[in-house]
Amino acid sequence: MVRDSQAFTVVEVMVAIVILTTGLLALTSAAGWSLRAMETGRRLTRATALAEQELAAFHGRPCGRSDGAGERTHGAYRLEWSVRGPLSRNEHVTVIVTTRHLRKERADTFSVMRPC
């Protein structure tokens, strides 16, 4: 049997298909992971911005008059805040931002010690 050096054998074609398929599956998996990571980053960025807005609202208030807690919603986000103090010349302000993300409820907590 004489083999033509220009043609591919069936085994060579099958190996090439397996290698190509493995690469495409890895690429698809990486794309899915990347999309989830981008969505998580977007959610955390939005939660941080909302918490910063809420914390900034406390800077204009006098110490000792802010004790307590509260809650409000902003679109798909729920913000809960609480103030404790004054504790040794500081108030402890905590903001919890909660939203649903990837079918689970996620809560991010932000807190600051505000000088009195």
C-alpha positions in Angstrom: 0.0 0.0 0.0 1.4 3.4 -1.0 0.5 6.4 1.2 0.0 9.8 -0.3 2.1 12.2 1.8 -0.3 15.1 1.0 -3.4 13.5 2.6 -4.4 13.2 6.3 -5.3 9.9 7.8 -8.6 9.4 9.7 -6.7 9.1 13.0 -5.0 12.5 12.4 -8.4 14.1 11.6 -10.0 12.6 14.7 -7.1 13.8 16.9 -7.4 17.3 15.5 -11.2 17.3 16.1 -10.7 16.2 19.7 -8.1 18.9 20.3 -10.3 21.6 18.7 -13.4 20.5 20.7 -11.4 20.6 24.0 -10.2 24.1 23.2 -13.7 25.3 22.3 -15.2 23.8 25.5 -12.5 25.5 27.6 -13.2 28.8 25.9 -16.9 28.5 26.5 -16.4 27.7 30.2 -14.0 30.7 30.6 -16.6 33.0 28.9 -19.3 32.0 31.3 -17.0 32.5 34.3 -16.0 35.9 33.0 -19.7 37.0 32.6 -20.4 35.9 36.2 -17.4 37.8 37.5 -18.4 41.0 35.6 -21.9 40.8 37.1 -20.5 40.3 40.6 -18.3 43.4 40.1 -21.2 45.4 38.8 -23.3 44.5 41.8 -20.6 45.2 44.3 -19.8 48.6 42.6 -23.5 49.6 42.8 -23.8 48.5 46.4 -20.6 50.4 47.3 -22.0 53.6 45.6 -25.3 53.3 47.5 -23.6 52.7 50.8 -21.3 55.7 50.3 -24.4 57.9 49.6 -26.0 56.7 52.8 -22.9 57.2 54.8 -22.4 60.7 53.4 -25.9 61.6 54.7 -24.7 61.1 58.3 -21.8 63.5 58.0 -24.1 66.5 58.1 -25.9 65.4 61.2 -24.8 66.3 64.7 -23.5 63.4 66.9 -25.9 61.9 69.4 -29.0 62.7 67.3 -28.6 59.9 64.8 -29.0 56.9 67.1 -31.2 54.2 65.8 -31.8 52.3 62.6 -33.6 52.6 59.4 -34.3 50.9 56.1 -35.1 52.0 52.5 -35.1 50.5 49.1 -33.4 51.7 45.9 -34.5 49.7 42.9 -33.5 46.1 43.5 -31.3 47.0 46.5 -32.4 47.2 50.1 -30.4 49.5 52.4 -30.4 49.1 56.2 -28.5 51.5 58.4 -27.8 51.6 62.1 -26.0 54.1 64.3 -24.4 53.4 67.7 -22.8 55.9 69.8 -21.3 58.2 70.7 -18.7 55.7 71.8 -15.6 57.5 73.1 -16.1 60.5 70.9 -17.2 58.4 67.9 -20.4 57.1 66.3 -20.4 53.7 64.7 -22.4 53.9 61.4 -23.2 50.6 59.6 -24.9 50.3 56.2 -26.0 46.9 54.9 -26.9 46.7 51.2 -28.8 43.6 50.2 -29.8 42.4 46.7 -30.5 39.2 44.8 -27.6 38.0 42.8 -27.3 34.7 40.9 -30.5 33.4 42.5 -29.1 34.1 46.0 -29.6 37.0 48.4 -26.3 38.8 48.9 -25.6 41.3 51.6 -22.6 43.7 51.7 -21.8 45.5 55.0 -20.1 48.8 55.1 -19.3 50.6 58.4 -17.4 53.7 59.5 -16.5 55.3 62.8 -17.6 58.9 62.6 -15.7 61.3 64.8 -17.9 63.5 67.1 
